[in-house]
C-alpha cells in the first residue's frame, strides 16, 4: 500500500494487498491482540460519533478526529484479523447477508 498506488475496490484484492503490505513491514500480531486493537478502534469510532451526533460536545482538550478515519482504522484491523485467521471476507459477508435476509 503505497501512496501512489490506488487501493483495489474488491475485497479479495484488498485482503491480498494488505497482507503483502504487512508482510513487508513485519508480522501479524496474535488474534487476541488484533481483537484488542479492533475494540480500541471501535471505541474511537464511537467517541467520534458521539461528538458528531450525540449529546457530548467535543471539549478543547479532546483531539480532533474523523468518523471516516476511524471507520478506515476499523476496516483495516478487520481485514488484518480475517487475513491472519484465513477468512475470506467475501464469503463471510455473503453468509451474513443471507442470514439477515432470512430474518426478514
C-alpha positions in Angstrom: 0.0 0.0 0.0 1.9 3.0 -1.2 0.6 6.4 -1.6 0.9 6.3 -5.4 -1.0 3.0 -6.0 -4.7 3.1 -5.5 -6.4 0.6 -3.3 -8.3 -2.1 -5.1 -12.1 -2.0 -4.8 -12.8 -5.7 -4.4 -12.4 -7.4 -1.0 -10.2 -10.3 -2.2 -7.7 -7.8 -3.7 -7.8 -5.6 -0.7 -7.1 -8.6 1.6 -4.2 -9.6 -0.6 -2.8 -6.1 -0.8 -2.9 -5.5 3.0 -1.4 -9.0 3.5 1.5 -8.1 1.2 1.9 -4.7 2.8 2.0 -6.1 6.3 4.5 -8.9 5.4 6.9 -6.2 4.1 6.7 -4.4 7.4 6.6 -7.1 10.0 4.2 -9.8 11.1 0.7 -10.3 12.2 0.0 -9.8 15.9 -1.8 -12.6 17.8 -5.5 -12.8 17.1 -6.3 -11.7 20.6 -4.0 -8.6 20.3 -5.7 -7.8 17.0 -9.1 -8.1 18.6 -7.9 -5.7 21.4 -6.8 -3.2 18.7 -10.2 -3.6 17.0 -12.0 -2.9 20.2 -9.9 0.2 20.7 -10.6 1.4 17.2 -14.3 0.8 17.6 -14.2 2.8 20.8 -12.5 5.7 18.9 -15.2 5.5 16.3 -17.9 5.6 19.0 -16.3 8.6 20.5 -16.3 10.5 17.2 -19.9 9.5 16.5 -20.8 10.8 20.0 -19.1 14.1 19.4 -20.7 14.5 16.0 -24.2 13.1 16.6 -24.5 12.6 20.3 -25.1 14.7 23.3 -21.4 15.0 24.3 -19.7 18.1 22.8 -16.0 18.0 22.0 -14.0 19.7 24.7 -10.9 21.8 24.0 -8.8 19.0 25.4 -10.3 16.4 23.1 -8.3 15.7 20.0 -10.0 16.4 16.7 -10.9 13.3 14.8 -12.8 12.0 11.8 -15.5 9.4 11.5 -14.1 8.5 8.1 -10.6 8.0 9.6 -11.9 5.8 12.4 -14.0 3.7 10.0 -10.9 3.2 7.9 -9.0 2.1 11.0 -11.7 -0.4 12.0 -11.8 -1.8 8.4 -8.0 -2.1 8.4 -8.0 -4.2 11.6 -10.9 -6.3 10.4 -9.0 -7.2 7.2 -5.8 -7.9 9.2 -7.7 -10.3 11.6 -9.5 -12.0 8.7 -6.2 -12.5 6.8 -4.5 -13.9 9.9 -7.3 -16.3 10.5 -7.6 -17.3 6.9 -11.1 -16.0 6.5 -12.3 -14.8 3.1 -14.3 -11.7 3.8 -16.5 -12.1 0.7 -17.6 -15.5 1.9 -18.1 -14.2 5.4 -20.1 -11.2 4.3 -22.2 -13.2 1.9 -23.1 -15.6 4.7 -24.0 -12.7 6.9 -26.2 -11.2 4.3 -28.0 -14.5 3.7 -28.6 -14.7 7.5 -30.1 -11.3 7.6 -32.3 -11.9 4.5 -33.8 -15.0 6.2 -34.7 -12.9 9.3 -36.9 -10.5 7.2 
